[in-house]
Amino acid sequence: MLTILVTGASGFVGSRFVQRWNNEYNILTPTHAELDITDDESVQNYFLQHRPNVVLHLAAISNTWRCEQEPLLSYAVNVDGAERIARAAAACYAKFIFFSSDQVYNGNLEYGLLREDVIVTPETEYARQKLKAEEKVLTIHPDAVILRATWMYDNPNSELPIHPNFVSNIETAVRDKKPLSVSMREYRGITWVQEVVEFLPRTFSLLSGIYNYGAANRLNTYETACCYFEMLDCGLRCDDIILADAERFPTHERNISISNEKIFNLSAGAIFFSDTLDGLRVFLQNRAD
Ligand SMILES: NC(=O)c1ccc[n+]([C@@H]2O[C@H](COP(=O)([O-])OP(=O)(O)OC[C@H]3O[C@@H](n4cnc5c(N)ncnc54)[C@H](OP(=O)(O)O)[C@@H]3O)[C@@H](O)[C@H]2O)c1
């Protein structure tokens, strides 16, 4: 049985990965105190003791606002921490799966679904840190798999850890009948975290490299929100709740929408994400069942 070390196992993605796969793999889930990725000794000791076959590196400061406010602290976790874990994984010949982000595309000016080979020019602290971490990880661990994940959501009432997300933002607005401004100038994929978790073991056998990992979406976020609002069939008028924000991202439209063709092709079709709207429909259907 494979031994998989999950860093950040108490987080949004990690907790769901553990819940889904705990019966099929030997999963190590050290707490932040048991494995502090900013501490050399903590990392060395943990790896010497446990020698995992696969490392799924999810630990991060994932809050983009916090990264802007605390760039040094977040760099120590998001870049130096990733580098440290990659080095430890390489030393024990473990496969290394690293979660990056579609935010690395946030300075790009191209339209359409972005492929991994586009030259990226990130313009926020979190995005620059993720790109730097990608570069360092691939240098230290040439066999690593880098996954550029999209914004994820789950059932807002989940008992597992959850952050505000696309679904919870809209459902809170509907519940409180409080209008929500959503950008017309932003394009991004939005993915049900259960799909993300379902495909993760299939990434262990991918060739090393960078892969977009999540749903494609050709609609802007306002259009996507209106579609989701209609799916909720809540009896309210969409125009009263979902407001079009044309002001945000004034210098250029933010397009971080990914193409997921590469991972589909290189996994021989084993990793196939639903398009964003289809994913939202499946998610709602699943909740209704
Ligand atoms: N959520 C999304 O929509 C999204 C989208 C794109 C990419 N991502 C990326 O996907 C990965 C997982 O995201 P997530 O939403 O699951 O993150 P999360 O919920 O914020 O969880 C982050 C995890 O990292 C741990 N951590 C932070 N600092 C640590 C340290 N110094 N040592 C050890 N553990 C530490 C946290 O533990 P404590 O809480 O105990 O500190 C927590 O378990 C991250 O790399 C994130 O950047 C997420």
The ligand as an SDF file (V2000), in Angstrom:
LIG
                    3D

 48 52  0  0  0  0  0  0  0  0999 V2000
   -8.7970   26.6820   -1.9790 N   0  0  0  0  0  0  0  0  0  0  0  0
   -8.7050   27.0440   -3.2490 C   0  0  0  0  0  0  0  0  0  0  0  0
   -9.7150   27.4220   -3.8830 O   0  0  0  0  0  0  0  0  0  0  0  0
   -7.3580   26.9940   -3.9420 C   0  0  0  0  0  0  0  0  0  0  0  0
   -7.2670   27.4050   -5.2840 C   0  0  0  0  0  0  0  0  0  0  0  0
   -6.0630   27.2750   -5.9600 C   0  0  0  0  0  0  0  0  0  0  0  0
   -4.9430   26.7730   -5.3070 C   0  0  0  0  0  0  0  0  0  0  0  0
   -5.0450   26.4150   -3.9750 N   0  0  0  0  0  0  0  0  0  0  0  0
   -3.8480   25.8690   -3.3290 C   0  0  0  0  0  0  0  0  0  0  0  0
   -4.1520   24.5470   -2.9280 O   0  0  0  0  0  0  0  0  0  0  0  0
   -3.4760   24.2090   -1.7230 C   0  0  0  0  0  0  0  0  0  0  0  0
   -4.4810   23.7550   -0.6640 C   0  0  0  0  0  0  0  0  0  0  0  0
   -5.3920   24.8540   -0.4530 O   0  0  0  0  0  0  0  0  0  0  0  0
   -6.4300   24.8520    0.7560 P   0  0  0  0  0  0  0  0  0  0  0  0
   -7.5620   25.7270    0.3420 O   0  0  0  0  0  0  0  0  0  0  0  0
   -6.6810   23.4700    1.2180 O   0  0  0  0  0  0  0  0  0  0  0  0
   -5.5800   25.6180    1.8720 O   0  0  0  0  0  0  0  0  0  0  0  0
   -6.0040   25.8780    3.3990 P   0  0  0  0  0  0  0  0  0  0  0  0
   -7.3760   25.4050    3.6610 O   0  0  0  0  0  0  0  0  0  0  0  0
   -5.6940   27.3230    3.6580 O   0  0  0  0  0  0  0  0  0  0  0  0
   -5.0100   24.9680    4.2100 O   0  0  0  0  0  0  0  0  0  0  0  0
   -3.6620   25.2760    4.3150 C   0  0  0  0  0  0  0  0  0  0  0  0
   -2.9900   24.2290    5.1700 C   0  0  0  0  0  0  0  0  0  0  0  0
   -1.5990   24.5710    5.2900 O   0  0  0  0  0  0  0  0  0  0  0  0
   -1.2060   24.3580    6.6450 C   0  0  0  0  0  0  0  0  0  0  0  0
   -0.0280   25.1710    6.9530 N   0  0  0  0  0  0  0  0  0  0  0  0
    0.1130   26.5100    6.8600 C   0  0  0  0  0  0  0  0  0  0  0  0
    1.3440   26.8670    7.2500 N   0  0  0  0  0  0  0  0  0  0  0  0
    1.9940   25.7260    7.5700 C   0  0  0  0  0  0  0  0  0  0  0  0
    3.3150   25.4190    8.0580 C   0  0  0  0  0  0  0  0  0  0  0  0
    4.2270   26.3990    8.2810 N   0  0  0  0  0  0  0  0  0  0  0  0
    3.6490   24.1360    8.2670 N   0  0  0  0  0  0  0  0  0  0  0  0
    2.7510   23.1330    8.0710 C   0  0  0  0  0  0  0  0  0  0  0  0
    1.4870   23.3600    7.6330 N   0  0  0  0  0  0  0  0  0  0  0  0
    1.1270   24.6440    7.3900 C   0  0  0  0  0  0  0  0  0  0  0  0
   -2.4400   24.7540    7.4400 C   0  0  0  0  0  0  0  0  0  0  0  0
   -2.3770   24.2320    8.7420 O   0  0  0  0  0  0  0  0  0  0  0  0
   -2.8220   25.1640    9.9920 P   0  0  0  0  0  0  0  0  0  0  0  0
   -4.2060   25.6610    9.6490 O   0  0  0  0  0  0  0  0  0  0  0  0
   -2.7380   24.2630   11.1610 O   0  0  0  0  0  0  0  0  0  0  0  0
   -1.8200   26.2930   10.0160 O   0  0  0  0  0  0  0  0  0  0  0  0
   -3.5450   24.1130    6.5940 C   0  0  0  0  0  0  0  0  0  0  0  0
   -3.6750   22.7470    6.9220 O   0  0  0  0  0  0  0  0  0  0  0  0
   -2.6960   25.4600   -1.3390 C   0  0  0  0  0  0  0  0  0  0  0  0
   -1.3970   25.3700   -1.8580 O   0  0  0  0  0  0  0  0  0  0  0  0
   -3.4360   26.5770   -2.0570 C   0  0  0  0  0  0  0  0  0  0  0  0
   -2.5930   27.6820   -2.3130 O   0  0  0  0  0  0  0  0  0  0  0  0
   -6.2220   26.5040   -3.2890 C   0  0  0  0  0  0  0  0  0  0  0  0
  1  2  1  0
  2  3  2  0
  2  4  1  0
  4  5  1  0
  4 48  2  0
  5  6  2  0
  6  7  1  0
  7  8  2  0
  8  9  1  0
  8 48  1  0
  9 10  1  0
  9 46  1  0
 10 11  1  0
 11 12  1  0
 11 44  1  0
 12 13  1  0
 13 14  1  0
 14 15  2  0
 14 16  1  0
 14 17  1  0
 17 18  1  0
 18 19  2  0
 18 20  1  0
 18 21  1  0
 21 22  1  0
 22 23  1  0
 23 24  1  0
 23 42  1  0
 24 25  1  0
 25 26  1  0
 25 36  1  0
 26 27  1  0
 26 35  1  0
 27 28  2  0
 28 29  1  0
 29 30  1  0
 29 35  2  0
 30 31  1  0
 30 32  2  0
 32 33  1  0
 33 34  2  0
 34 35  1  0
 36 37  1  0
 36 42  1  0
 37 38  1  0
 38 39  2  0
 38 40  1  0
 38 41  1  0
 42 43  1  0
 44 45  1  0
 44 46  1  0
 46 47  1  0
M  CHG  2   8   1  16  -1
M  END
$$$$
